[in-house]
């Protein structure tokens, strides 16, 4: 629509599903991450690096899950507004 909003509800649902799945996949990968290797004097440094990467990955997982929830919430809002508009138009034509 040139003067309005046009939303494909199926596309929003698919996007939310992909975001959720990406978060799940990253979470599974993070849970299977190995511990820090035995690197002699550098073991503590490597353990800190692994911990930092794991923390970063968990932040990304939470962000993906939040994005999925917000896309789904938006999709539901658009669907409700469409249904309300359709109901308002019932019987006018």
Phi, psi and omega in degrees: 000135182288325185249016184211205181242134177235119184235132175266109184297326178294322179294318178297319179296317179295320178297315179299319179296318180293320178296316179298315180295321178297319177297318179297315181298316180294324179296316178298316179298319180294323179291336180263008182292140179286161175286179180292138179286160175285107183239031178062234182295340183262005181302315180296320179296314179295323177298320177295320179296313179299317179297318179296316179296320179294317177298317179297317179296321179294327176294319177296318178302312180298321178296318178296317179296318179295317179298317178300316180296320181289323176295316179297320178297318178296316179301315180297321178296316177297317180298318179295319179293320177298316180296319179295318179295319178296320179296322178295331182274346180303133176083354179281336183238000000 
